[in-house]
């Protein structure tokens, strides 16, 4: 069995330093709570470039060319 933490490659991991947690703790979007790093998880979704892009679009929307932000 692979003992590496799944959380580090999970799409549901919230990676914002302002949350103020670190070490072996992360915020899970799906569970909506701070959890310790897991090697087994029922809500794990591997983060790929495409899935991250889709998640960002759903969270932040799409900025059209020429649109100011």
PDB file of N, H, CA, C and O in Angstrom:
ATOM      1  N   UNK A   1       0.827  -1.188   0.000  1.00  0.00           N
ATOM      2  CA  UNK A   1       0.000   0.000   0.000  1.00  0.00           C
ATOM      3  C   UNK A   1       0.872   1.254   0.000  1.00  0.00           C
ATOM      4  O   UNK A   1       1.920   1.289   0.645  1.00  0.00           O
ATOM      5  N   UNK A   2       0.435   2.273  -0.722  1.00  0.00           N
ATOM      6  H   UNK A   2      -0.416   2.243  -1.246  1.00  0.00           H
ATOM      7  CA  UNK A   2       1.151   3.531  -0.790  1.00  0.00           C
ATOM      8  C   UNK A   2       0.789   4.372   0.434  1.00  0.00           C
ATOM      9  O   UNK A   2      -0.387   4.651   0.671  1.00  0.00           O
ATOM     10  N   UNK A   3       1.797   4.777   1.210  1.00  0.00           N
ATOM     11  H   UNK A   3       2.752   4.550   1.017  1.00  0.00           H
ATOM     12  CA  UNK A   3       1.547   5.522   2.442  1.00  0.00           C
ATOM     13  C   UNK A   3       1.595   7.030   2.247  1.00  0.00           C
ATOM     14  O   UNK A   3       1.578   7.767   3.233  1.00  0.00           O
ATOM     15  N   UNK A   4       1.654   7.514   1.014  1.00  0.00           N
ATOM     16  H   UNK A   4       1.668   6.916   0.213  1.00  0.00           H
ATOM     17  CA  UNK A   4       1.674   8.948   0.772  1.00  0.00           C
ATOM     18  C   UNK A   4       0.288   9.540   1.000  1.00  0.00           C
ATOM     19  O   UNK A   4      -0.729   8.920   0.689  1.00  0.00           O
ATOM     20  N   UNK A   5       0.270  10.740   1.544  1.00  0.00           N
ATOM     21  H   UNK A   5       1.096  11.243   1.796  1.00  0.00           H
ATOM     22  CA  UNK A   5      -1.001  11.414   1.814  1.00  0.00           C
ATOM     23  C   UNK A   5      -1.690  11.782   0.508  1.00  0.00           C
ATOM     24  O   UNK A   5      -1.086  12.389  -0.376  1.00  0.00           O
ATOM     25  N   UNK A   6      -2.949  11.413   0.398  1.00  0.00           N
ATOM     26  H   UNK A   6      -3.440  10.920   1.116  1.00  0.00           H
ATOM     27  CA  UNK A   6      -3.741  11.740  -0.787  1.00  0.00           C
ATOM     28  C   UNK A   6      -4.056  13.235  -0.847  1.00  0.00           C
ATOM     29  O   UNK A   6      -4.186  13.804  -1.931  1.00  0.00           O
ATOM     30  N   UNK A   7      -4.173  13.849   0.285  1.00  0.00           N
ATOM     31  H   UNK A   7      -4.067  13.388   1.166  1.00  0.00           H
ATOM     32  CA  UNK A   7      -4.596  15.248   0.366  1.00  0.00           C
ATOM     33  C   UNK A   7      -3.726  16.184  -0.473  1.00  0.00           C
ATOM     34  O   UNK A   7      -4.224  17.172  -1.013  1.00  0.00           O
ATOM     35  N   UNK A   8      -2.450  15.886  -0.586  1.00  0.00           N
ATOM     36  H   UNK A   8      -2.045  15.083  -0.147  1.00  0.00           H
ATOM     37  CA  UNK A   8      -1.524  16.759  -1.306  1.00  0.00           C
ATOM     38  C   UNK A   8      -1.831  16.834  -2.801  1.00  0.00           C
ATOM     39  O   UNK A   8      -1.446  17.801  -3.458  1.00  0.00           O
ATOM     40  N   UNK A   9      -2.514  15.835  -3.343  1.00  0.00           N
ATOM     41  H   UNK A   9      -2.826  15.050  -2.809  1.00  0.00           H
ATOM     42  CA  UNK A   9      -2.857  15.823  -4.764  1.00  0.00           C
ATOM     43  C   UNK A   9      -4.363  15.871  -4.988  1.00  0.00           C
ATOM     44  O   UNK A   9      -4.841  15.565  -6.081  1.00  0.00           O
ATOM     45  N   UNK A  10      -5.107  16.254  -3.961  1.00  0.00           N
ATOM     46  H   UNK A  10      -4.719  16.503  -3.074  1.00  0.00           H
ATOM     47  CA  UNK A  10      -6.571  16.234  -4.044  1.00  0.00           C
ATOM     48  C   UNK A  10      -7.129  17.577  -4.522  1.00  0.00           C
ATOM     49  O   UNK A  10      -6.653  18.639  -4.120  1.00  0.00           O
ATOM     50  N   UNK A  11      -8.124  17.512  -5.367  1.00  0.00           N
ATOM     51  H   UNK A  11      -8.510  16.650  -5.693  1.00  0.00           H
ATOM     52  CA  UNK A  11      -8.807  18.700  -5.871  1.00  0.00           C
ATOM     53  C   UNK A  11      -9.538  19.434  -4.752  1.00  0.00           C
ATOM     54  O   UNK A  11      -9.718  20.648  -4.835  1.00  0.00           O
ATOM     55  N   UNK A  12      -9.951  18.740  -3.734  1.00  0.00           N
ATOM     56  H   UNK A  12      -9.805  17.754  -3.667  1.00  0.00           H
ATOM     57  CA  UNK A  12     -10.755  19.327  -2.653  1.00  0.00           C
ATOM     58  C   UNK A  12      -9.916  20.071  -1.617  1.00  0.00           C
ATOM     59  O   UNK A  12     -10.467  20.718  -0.726  1.00  0.00           O
ATOM     60  N   UNK A  13      -8.599  19.988  -1.726  1.00  0.00           N
ATOM     61  H   UNK A  13      -8.151  19.463  -2.450  1.00  0.00           H
ATOM     62  CA  UNK A  13      -7.708  20.648  -0.763  1.00  0.00           C
ATOM     63  C   UNK A  13      -7.741  22.160  -0.968  1.00  0.00           C
ATOM     64  O   UNK A  13      -7.537  22.645  -2.081  1.00  0.00           O
ATOM     65  N   UNK A  14      -7.992  22.885   0.084  1.00  0.00           N
ATOM     66  H   UNK A  14      -8.157  22.491   0.988  1.00  0.00           H
ATOM     67  CA  UNK A  14      -7.990  24.346   0.043  1.00  0.00           C
ATOM     68  C   UNK A  14      -6.579  24.801   0.369  1.00  0.00           C
ATOM     69  O   UNK A  14      -6.066  24.522   1.453  1.00  0.00           O
ATOM     70  N   UNK A  15      -5.958  25.495  -0.556  1.00  0.00           N
ATOM     71  H   UNK A  15      -6.375  25.722  -1.436  1.00  0.00           H
ATOM     72  CA  UNK A  15      -4.549  25.861  -0.406  1.00  0.00           C
ATOM     73  C   UNK A  15      -4.407  27.372  -0.271  1.00  0.00           C
ATOM     74  O   UNK A  15      -3.871  28.033  -1.160  1.00  0.00           O
ATOM     75  N   UNK A  16      -4.894  27.920   0.855  1.00  0.00           N
ATOM     76  H   UNK A  16      -5.330  27.382   1.577  1.00  0.00           H
ATOM     77  CA  UNK A  16      -4.787  29.360   1.081  1.00  0.00           C
ATOM     78  C   UNK A  16      -4.057  29.609   2.388  1.00  0.00           C
ATOM     79  O   UNK A  16      -4.504  29.153   3.441  1.00  0.00           O
ATOM     80  N   UNK A  17      -2.945  30.324   2.339  1.00  0.00           N
ATOM     81  H   UNK A  17      -2.582  30.694   1.483  1.00  0.00           H
ATOM     82  CA  UNK A  17      -2.161  30.569   3.560  1.00  0.00           C
ATOM     83  C   UNK A  17      -2.910  31.384   4.607  1.00  0.00           C
ATOM     84  O   UNK A  17      -2.597  31.282   5.793  1.00  0.00           O
ATOM     85  N   UNK A  18      -3.897  32.196   4.201  1.00  0.00           N
ATOM     86  H   UNK A  18      -4.151  32.279   3.237  1.00  0.00           H
ATOM     87  CA  UNK A  18      -4.616  33.016   5.174  1.00  0.00           C
ATOM     88  C   UNK A  18      -5.478  32.193   6.127  1.00  0.00           C
ATOM     89  O   UNK A  18      -5.945  32.703   7.146  1.00  0.00           O
ATOM     90  N   UNK A  19      -5.689  30.924   5.795  1.00  0.00           N
ATOM     91  H   UNK A  19      -5.310  30.509   4.967  1.00  0.00           H
ATOM     92  CA  UNK A  19      -6.436  30.050   6.701  1.00  0.00           C
ATOM     93  C   UNK A  19      -5.624  29.835   7.985  1.00  0.00           C
ATOM     94  O   UNK A  19      -6.188  29.629   9.060  1.00  0.00           O
ATOM     95  N   UNK A  20      -4.307  29.885   7.855  1.00  0.00           N
ATOM     96  H   UNK A  20      -3.849  30.052   6.982  1.00  0.00           H
ATOM     97  CA  UNK A  20      -3.438  29.832   9.024  1.00  0.00           C
ATOM     98  C   UNK A  20      -3.175  28.447   9.581  1.00  0.00           C
ATOM     99  O   UNK A  20      -2.821  28.309  10.752  1.00  0.00           O
ATOM    100  N   UNK A  21      -3.341  27.425   8.767  1.00  0.00           N
ATOM    101  H   UNK A  21      -3.629  27.537   7.816  1.00  0.00           H
ATOM    102  CA  UNK A  21      -3.036  26.073   9.226  1.00  0.00           C
ATOM    103  C   UNK A  21      -1.865  25.547   8.418  1.00  0.00           C
ATOM    104  O   UNK A  21      -1.594  26.034   7.321  1.00  0.00           O
ATOM    105  N   UNK A  22      -1.189  24.581   8.940  1.00  0.00           N
ATOM    106  H   UNK A  22      -1.409  24.185   9.832  1.00  0.00           H
ATOM    107  CA  UNK A  22      -0.049  24.026   8.232  1.00  0.00           C
ATOM    108  C   UNK A  22       0.329  22.695   8.828  1.00  0.00           C
ATOM    109  O   UNK A  22      -0.427  22.091   9.589  1.00  0.00           O
ATOM    110  N   UNK A  23       1.500  22.255   8.472  1.00  0.00           N
ATOM    111  H   UNK A  23       2.114  22.745   7.854  1.00  0.00           H
ATOM    112  CA  UNK A  23       1.967  20.975   8.981  1.00  0.00           C
ATOM    113  C   UNK A  23       1.155  19.834   8.423  1.00  0.00           C
ATOM    114  O   UNK A  23       1.075  19.663   7.207  1.00  0.00           O
ATOM    115  N   UNK A  24       0.557  19.059   9.284  1.00  0.00           N
ATOM    116  H   UNK A  24       0.621  19.198  10.272  1.00  0.00           H
ATOM    117  CA  UNK A  24      -0.224  17.891   8.873  1.00  0.00           C
ATOM    118  C   UNK A  24      -1.722  18.171   8.801  1.00  0.00           C
ATOM    119  O   UNK A  24      -2.528  17.241   8.813  1.00  0.00           O
ATOM    120  N   UNK A  25      -2.101  19.448   8.725  1.00  0.00           N
ATOM    121  H   UNK A  25      -1.446  20.204   8.714  1.00  0.00           H
ATOM    122  CA  UNK A  25      -3.512  19.808   8.655  1.00  0.00           C
ATOM    123  C   UNK A  25      -3.798  20.554   7.354  1.00  0.00           C
ATOM    124  O   UNK A  25      -2.974  21.345   6.894  1.00  0.00           O
ATOM    125  N   UNK A  26      -4.957  20.304   6.766  1.00  0.00           N
ATOM    126  H   UNK A  26      -5.627  19.662   7.139  1.00  0.00           H
ATOM    127  CA  UNK A  26      -5.396  21.009   5.571  1.00  0.00           C
ATOM    128  C   UNK A  26      -6.904  21.247   5.687  1.00  0.00           C
ATOM    129  O   UNK A  26      -7.581  20.597   6.484  1.00  0.00           O
ATOM    130  N   UNK A  27      -7.420  22.179   4.888  1.00  0.00           N
ATOM    131  H   UNK A  27      -6.870  22.706   4.241  1.00  0.00           H
ATOM    132  CA  UNK A  27      -8.860  22.394   4.842  1.00  0.00           C
ATOM    133  C   UNK A  27      -9.411  21.644   3.642  1.00  0.00           C
ATOM    134  O   UNK A  27      -8.923  21.810   2.524  1.00  0.00           O
ATOM    135  N   UNK A  28     -10.426  20.818   3.867  1.00  0.00           N
ATOM    136  H   UNK A  28     -10.822  20.683   4.775  1.00  0.00           H
ATOM    137  CA  UNK A  28     -11.069  20.040   2.808  1.00  0.00           C
ATOM    138  C   UNK A  28     -12.358  20.746   2.400  1.00  0.00           C
ATOM    139  O   UNK A  28     -13.269  20.902   3.213  1.00  0.00           O
ATOM    140  N   UNK A  29     -12.437  21.180   1.120  1.00  0.00           N
ATOM    141  H   UNK A  29     -11.697  21.053   0.459  1.00  0.00           H
ATOM    142  CA  UNK A  29     -13.646  21.856   0.621  1.00  0.00           C
ATOM    143  C   UNK A  29     -14.871  20.961   0.711  1.00  0.00           C
ATOM    144  O   UNK A  29     -15.951  21.405   1.100  1.00  0.00           O
ATOM    145  N   UNK A  30     -14.693  19.699   0.347  1.00  0.00           N
ATOM    146  H   UNK A  30     -13.816  19.339   0.031  1.00  0.00           H
ATOM    147  CA  UNK A  30     -15.812  18.764   0.291  1.00  0.00           C
ATOM    148  C   UNK A  30     -16.390  18.502   1.686  1.00  0.00           C
ATOM    149  O   UNK A  30     -17.607  18.495   1.875  1.00  0.00           O
ATOM    150  N   UNK A  31     -15.496  18.287   2.655  1.00  0.00           N
ATOM    151  H   UNK A  31     -14.508  18.293   2.501  1.00  0.00           H
ATOM    152  CA  UNK A  31     -15.945  18.015   4.031  1.00  0.00           C
ATOM    153  C   UNK A  31     -16.234  19.301   4.797  1.00  0.00           C
ATOM    154  O   UNK A  31     -16.879  19.274   5.845  1.00  0.00           O
ATOM    155  N   UNK A  32     -15.753  20.434   4.267  1.00  0.00           N
ATOM    156  H   UNK A  32     -15.229  20.456   3.415  1.00  0.00           H
ATOM    157  CA  UNK A  32     -15.890  21.745   4.895  1.00  0.00           C
ATOM    158  C   UNK A  32     -15.364  21.752   6.322  1.00  0.00           C
ATOM    159  O   UNK A  32     -16.017  22.232   7.249  1.00  0.00           O
ATOM    160  N   UNK A  33     -14.157  21.204   6.468  1.00  0.00           N
ATOM    161  H   UNK A  33     -13.627  20.814   5.715  1.00  0.00           H
ATOM    162  CA  UNK A  33     -13.525  21.181   7.788  1.00  0.00           C
ATOM    163  C   UNK A  33     -12.024  20.961   7.655  1.00  0.00           C
ATOM    164  O   UNK A  33     -11.534  20.515   6.617  1.00  0.00           O
ATOM    165  N   UNK A  34     -11.319  21.278   8.706  1.00  0.00           N
ATOM    166  H   UNK A  34     -11.717  21.640   9.549  1.00  0.00           H
ATOM    167  CA  UNK A  34      -9.885  21.026   8.771  1.00  0.00           C
ATOM    168  C   UNK A  34      -9.689  19.565   9.126  1.00  0.00           C
ATOM    169  O   UNK A  34     -10.292  19.057  10.071  1.00  0.00           O
ATOM    170  N   UNK A  35      -8.832  18.886   8.354  1.00  0.00           N
ATOM    171  H   UNK A  35      -8.342  19.298   7.586  1.00  0.00           H
ATOM    172  CA  UNK A  35      -8.571  17.468   8.592  1.00  0.00           C
ATOM    173  C   UNK A  35      -7.067  17.219   8.584  1.00  0.00           C
ATOM    174  O   UNK A  35      -6.298  18.003   8.027  1.00  0.00           O
ATOM    175  N   UNK A  36      -6.666  16.133   9.200  1.00  0.00           N
ATOM    176  H   UNK A  36      -7.290  15.496   9.652  1.00  0.00           H
ATOM    177  CA  UNK A  36      -5.260  15.731   9.113  1.00  0.00           C
ATOM    178  C   UNK A  36      -5.053  15.028   7.783  1.00  0.00           C
ATOM    179  O   UNK A  36      -6.006  14.524   7.189  1.00  0.00           O
ATOM    180  N   UNK A  37      -3.816  14.993   7.317  1.00  0.00           N
ATOM    181  H   UNK A  37      -3.042  15.403   7.800  1.00  0.00           H
ATOM    182  CA  UNK A  37      -3.508  14.353   6.044  1.00  0.00           C
ATOM    183  C   UNK A  37      -3.909  12.890   6.080  1.00  0.00           C
ATOM    184  O   UNK A  37      -3.658  12.189   7.059  1.00  0.00           O
ATOM    185  N   UNK A  38      -4.534  12.438   5.004  1.00  0.00           N
ATOM    186  H   UNK A  38      -4.738  13.007   4.208  1.00  0.00           H
ATOM    187  CA  UNK A  38      -5.065  11.076   4.936  1.00  0.00           C
ATOM    188  C   UNK A  38      -4.364  10.252   3.861  1.00  0.00           C
ATOM    189  O   UNK A  38      -3.939  10.782   2.835  1.00  0.00           O
ATOM    190  N   UNK A  39      -4.250   8.958   4.109  1.00  0.00           N
ATOM    191  H   UNK A  39      -4.596   8.527   4.942  1.00  0.00           H
ATOM    192  CA  UNK A  39      -3.758   8.029   3.082  1.00  0.00           C
ATOM    193  C   UNK A  39      -4.929   7.282   2.460  1.00  0.00           C
ATOM    194  O   UNK A  39      -4.757   6.535   1.497  1.00  0.00           O
ATOM    195  N   UNK A  40      -6.129   7.487   3.018  1.00  0.00           N
ATOM    196  H   UNK A  40      -6.269   8.094   3.800  1.00  0.00           H
ATOM    197  CA  UNK A  40      -7.347   6.863   2.519  1.00  0.00           C
ATOM    198  C   UNK A  40      -8.486   7.857   2.745  1.00  0.00           C
ATOM    199  O   UNK A  40      -8.653   8.375   3.849  1.00  0.00           O
ATOM    200  N   UNK A  41      -9.276   8.122   1.687  1.00  0.00           N
ATOM    201  H   UNK A  41      -9.141   7.701   0.790  1.00  0.00           H
ATOM    202  CA  UNK A  41     -10.337   9.116   1.819  1.00  0.00           C
ATOM    203  C   UNK A  41     -11.450   8.815   0.823  1.00  0.00           C
ATOM    204  O   UNK A  41     -11.187   8.515  -0.342  1.00  0.00           O
ATOM    205  N   UNK A  42     -12.698   8.898   1.289  1.00  0.00           N
ATOM    206  H   UNK A  42     -12.911   9.142   2.235  1.00  0.00           H
ATOM    207  CA  UNK A  42     -13.834   8.594   0.426  1.00  0.00           C
ATOM    208  C   UNK A  42     -14.243   9.761  -0.476  1.00  0.00           C
ATOM    209  O   UNK A  42     -15.061   9.564  -1.374  1.00  0.00           O
ATOM    210  N   UNK A  43     -13.706  10.969  -0.272  1.00  0.00           N
ATOM    211  H   UNK A  43     -13.041  11.129   0.458  1.00  0.00           H
ATOM    212  CA  UNK A  43     -14.041  12.105  -1.130  1.00  0.00           C
ATOM    213  C   UNK A  43     -12.858  12.557  -1.996  1.00  0.00           C
ATOM    214  O   UNK A  43     -12.909  13.625  -2.605  1.00  0.00           O
ATOM    215  N   UNK A  44     -11.805  11.755  -2.051  1.00  0.00           N
ATOM    216  H   UNK A  44     -11.764  10.887  -1.556  1.00  0.00           H
ATOM    217  CA  UNK A  44     -10.607  12.096  -2.822  1.00  0.00           C
ATOM    218  C   UNK A  44     -10.915  12.200  -4.313  1.00  0.00           C
ATOM    219  O   UNK A  44     -11.536  11.314  -4.900  1.00  0.00           O
ATOM    220  N   UNK A  45     -10.466  13.301  -4.909  1.00  0.00           N
ATOM    221  H   UNK A  45      -9.962  14.021  -4.432  1.00  0.00           H
ATOM    222  CA  UNK A  45     -10.539  13.507  -6.345  1.00  0.00           C
ATOM    223  C   UNK A  45      -9.181  14.016  -6.790  1.00  0.00           C
ATOM    224  O   UNK A  45      -8.761  15.100  -6.383  1.00  0.00           O
ATOM    225  N   UNK A  46      -8.491  13.250  -7.619  1.00  0.00           N
ATOM    226  H   UNK A  46      -8.832  12.371  -7.950  1.00  0.00           H
ATOM    227  CA  UNK A  46      -7.158  13.651  -8.061  1.00  0.00           C
ATOM    228  C   UNK A  46      -7.222  14.957  -8.846  1.00  0.00           C
ATOM    229  O   UNK A  46      -8.021  15.095  -9.773  1.00  0.00           O
ATOM    230  N   UNK A  47      -6.384  15.904  -8.473  1.00  0.00           N
ATOM    231  H   UNK A  47      -5.735  15.792  -7.720  1.00  0.00           H
ATOM    232  CA  UNK A  47      -6.337  17.195  -9.143  1.00  0.00           C
ATOM    233  C   UNK A  47      -5.510  17.080 -10.422  1.00  0.00           C
ATOM    234  O   UNK A  47      -4.333  16.724 -10.382  1.00  0.00           O
ATOM    235  N   UNK A  48      -6.133  17.382 -11.538  1.00  0.00           N
ATOM    236  H   UNK A  48      -7.090  17.671 -11.569  1.00  0.00           H
ATOM    237  CA  UNK A  48      -5.431  17.456 -12.825  1.00  0.00           C
ATOM    238  C   UNK A  48      -5.501  18.911 -13.278  1.00  0.00           C
ATOM    239  O   UNK A  48      -6.262  19.697 -12.714  1.00  0.00           O
ATOM    240  N   UNK A  49      -4.721  19.275 -14.283  1.00  0.00           N
ATOM    241  H   UNK A  49      -4.103  18.636 -14.741  1.00  0.00           H
ATOM    242  CA  UNK A  49      -4.768  20.649 -14.777  1.00  0.00           C
ATOM    243  C   UNK A  49      -6.184  21.025 -15.195  1.00  0.00           C
ATOM    244  O   UNK A  49      -6.654  22.124 -14.901  1.00  0.00           O
ATOM    245  N   UNK A  50      -6.853  20.118 -15.873  1.00  0.00           N
ATOM    246  H   UNK A  50      -6.471  19.225 -16.112  1.00  0.00           H
ATOM    247  CA  UNK A  50      -8.203  20.391 -16.353  1.00  0.00           C
ATOM    248  C   UNK A  50      -9.194  20.516 -15.198  1.00  0.00           C
ATOM    249  O   UNK A  50     -10.019  21.429 -15.193  1.00  0.00           O
ATOM    250  N   UNK A  51      -9.124  19.609 -14.219  1.00  0.00           N
ATOM    251  H   UNK A  51      -8.454  18.867 -14.223  1.00  0.00           H
ATOM    252  CA  UNK A  51     -10.073  19.664 -13.102  1.00  0.00           C
ATOM    253  C   UNK A  51      -9.855  20.912 -12.254  1.00  0.00           C
ATOM    254  O   UNK A  51     -10.818  21.485 -11.744  1.00  0.00           O
ATOM    255  N   UNK A  52      -8.607  21.339 -12.095  1.00  0.00           N
ATOM    256  H   UNK A  52      -7.825  20.874 -12.509  1.00  0.00           H
ATOM    257  CA  UNK A  52      -8.316  22.563 -11.343  1.00  0.00           C
ATOM    258  C   UNK A  52      -8.871  23.772 -12.087  1.00  0.00           C
ATOM    259  O   UNK A  52      -9.465  24.663 -11.481  1.00  0.00           O
ATOM    260  N   UNK A  53      -8.676  23.797 -13.393  1.00  0.00           N
ATOM    261  H   UNK A  53      -8.193  23.073 -13.886  1.00  0.00           H
ATOM    262  CA  UNK A  53      -9.199  24.891 -14.219  1.00  0.00           C
ATOM    263  C   UNK A  53     -10.731  24.961 -14.127  1.00  0.00           C
ATOM    264  O   UNK A  53     -11.297  26.046 -13.995  1.00  0.00           O
ATOM    265  N   UNK A  54     -11.393  23.815 -14.198  1.00  0.00           N
ATOM    266  H   UNK A  54     -10.934  22.933 -14.306  1.00  0.00           H
ATOM    267  CA  UNK A  54     -12.850  23.774 -14.093  1.00  0.00           C
ATOM    268  C   UNK A  54     -13.334  24.231 -12.713  1.00  0.00           C
ATOM    269  O   UNK A  54     -14.324  24.955 -12.606  1.00  0.00           O
ATOM    270  N   UNK A  55     -12.639  23.811 -11.671  1.00  0.00           N
ATOM    271  H   UNK A  55     -11.834  23.224 -11.758  1.00  0.00           H
ATOM    272  CA  UNK A  55     -13.005  24.237 -10.321  1.00  0.00           C
ATOM    273  C   UNK A  55     -12.853  25.748 -10.179  1.00  0.00           C
ATOM    274  O   UNK A  55     -13.732  26.409  -9.625  1.00  0.00           O
ATOM    275  N   UNK A  56     -11.747  26.300 -10.675  1.00  0.00           N
ATOM    276  H   UNK A  56     -11.033  25.763 -11.125  1.00  0.00           H
ATOM    277  CA  UNK A  56     -11.524  27.743 -10.588  1.00  0.00           C
ATOM    278  C   UNK A  56     -12.599  28.512 -11.356  1.00  0.00           C
ATOM    279  O   UNK A  56     -13.059  29.558 -10.897  1.00  0.00           O
ATOM    280  N   UNK A  57     -13.000  28.003 -12.514  1.00  0.00           N
ATOM    281  H   UNK A  57     -12.626  27.153 -12.886  1.00  0.00           H
ATOM    282  CA  UNK A  57     -14.081  28.646 -13.279  1.00  0.00           C
ATOM    283  C   UNK A  57     -15.384  28.633 -12.490  1.00  0.00           C
ATOM    284  O   UNK A  57     -16.113  29.624 -12.469  1.00  0.00           O
ATOM    285  N   UNK A  58     -15.677  27.503 -11.837  1.00  0.00           N
ATOM    286  H   UNK A  58     -15.084  26.698 -11.854  1.00  0.00           H
ATOM    287  CA  UNK A  58     -16.928  27.423 -11.079  1.00  0.00           C
ATOM    288  C   UNK A  58     -16.893  28.319  -9.839  1.00  0.00           C
ATOM    289  O   UNK A  58     -17.930  28.835  -9.421  1.00  0.00           O
ATOM    290  N   UNK A  59     -15.716  28.507  -9.254  1.00  0.00           N
ATOM    291  H   UNK A  59     -14.874  28.088  -9.594  1.00  0.00           H
ATOM    292  CA  UNK A  59     -15.602  29.345  -8.057  1.00  0.00           C
ATOM    293  C   UNK A  59     -15.530  30.829  -8.390  1.00  0.00           C
ATOM    294  O   UNK A  59     -16.181  31.646  -7.739  1.00  0.00           O
ATOM    295  N   UNK A  60     -14.737  31.182  -9.406  1.00  0.00           N
ATOM    296  H   UNK A  60     -14.208  30.519  -9.935  1.00  0.00           H
ATOM    297  CA  UNK A  60     -14.424  32.579  -9.684  1.00  0.00           C
ATOM    298  C   UNK A  60     -15.039  33.123 -10.967  1.00  0.00           C
ATOM    299  O   UNK A  60     -14.982  34.327 -11.215  1.00  0.00           O
ATOM    300  N   UNK A  61     -15.625  32.251 -11.784  1.00  0.00           N
ATOM    301  H   UNK A  61     -15.671  31.273 -11.582  1.00  0.00           H
ATOM    302  CA  UNK A  61     -16.178  32.688 -13.054  1.00  0.00           C
ATOM    303  C   UNK A  61     -15.094  32.795 -14.113  1.00  0.00           C
ATOM    304  O   UNK A  61     -13.949  32.398 -13.896  1.00  0.00           O
ATOM    305  N   UNK A  62     -15.472  33.335 -15.257  1.00  0.00           N
ATOM    306  H   UNK A  62     -16.402  33.658 -15.434  1.00  0.00           H
ATOM    307  CA  UNK A  62     -14.546  33.481 -16.379  1.00  0.00           C
ATOM    308  C   UNK A  62     -14.388  34.959 -16.661  1.00  0.00           C
ATOM    309  O   UNK A  62     -15.377  35.685 -16.761  1.00  0.00           O
ATOM    310  N   UNK A  63     -13.155  35.407 -16.791  1.00  0.00           N
ATOM    311  H   UNK A  63     -12.352  34.817 -16.710  1.00  0.00           H
ATOM    312  CA  UNK A  63     -12.885  36.797 -17.133  1.00  0.00           C
ATOM    313  C   UNK A  63     -12.734  36.873 -18.646  1.00  0.00           C
ATOM    314  O   UNK A  63     -11.844  36.254 -19.230  1.00  0.00           O
ATOM    315  N   UNK A  64     -13.609  37.633 -19.261  1.00  0.00           N
ATOM    316  H   UNK A  64     -14.332  38.135 -18.788  1.00  0.00           H
ATOM    317  CA  UNK A  64     -13.580  37.808 -20.716  1.00  0.00           C
ATOM    318  C   UNK A  64     -12.435  38.741 -21.089  1.00  0.00           C
ATOM    319  O   UNK A  64     -12.022  39.577 -20.284  1.00  0.00           O
ATOM    320  N   UNK A  65     -11.923  38.598 -22.311  1.00  0.00           N
ATOM    321  H   UNK A  65     -12.258  37.920 -22.964  1.00  0.00           H
ATOM    322  CA  UNK A  65     -10.866  39.478 -22.788  1.00  0.00           C
ATOM    323  C   UNK A  65     -11.360  40.907 -22.783  1.00  0.00           C
ATOM    324  O   UNK A  65     -12.482  41.185 -23.207  1.00  0.00           O
ATOM    325  N   UNK A  66     -10.531  41.811 -22.306  1.00  0.00           N
ATOM    326  H   UNK A  66      -9.619  41.585 -21.961  1.00  0.00           H
ATOM    327  CA  UNK A  66     -10.900  43.212 -22.260  1.00  0.00           C
ATOM    328  C   UNK A  66     -11.658  43.611 -21.008  1.00  0.00           C
ATOM    329  O   UNK A  66     -11.837  44.802 -20.751  1.00  0.00           O
ATOM    330  N   UNK A  67     -12.105  42.640 -20.225  1.00  0.00           N
ATOM    331  H   UNK A  67     -11.959  41.673 -20.434  1.00  0.00           H
ATOM    332  CA  UNK A  67     -12.831  42.924 -18.987  1.00  0.00           C
ATOM    333  C   UNK A  67     -11.833  43.316 -17.900  1.00  0.00           C
ATOM    334  O   UNK A  67     -10.802  42.665 -17.727  1.00  0.00           O
ATOM    335  N   UNK A  68     -12.143  44.364 -17.186  1.00  0.00           N
ATOM    336  H   UNK A  68     -12.981  44.892 -17.327  1.00  0.00           H
ATOM    337  CA  UNK A  68     -11.253  44.803 -16.103  1.00  0.00           C
ATOM    338  C   UNK A  68     -11.635  44.106 -14.809  1.00  0.00           C
ATOM    339  O   UNK A  68     -12.803  43.795 -14.572  1.00  0.00           O
ATOM    340  N   UNK A  69     -10.640  43.868 -13.983  1.00  0.00           N
ATOM    341  H   UNK A  69      -9.692  44.120 -14.175  1.00  0.00           H
ATOM    342  CA  UNK A  69     -10.904  43.256 -12.675  1.00  0.00           C
ATOM    343  C   UNK A  69     -10.096  43.892 -11.604  1.00  0.00           C
ATOM    344  O   UNK A  69     -10.194  43.499 -10.442  1.00  0.00           O
TER     345      UNK A  69
END
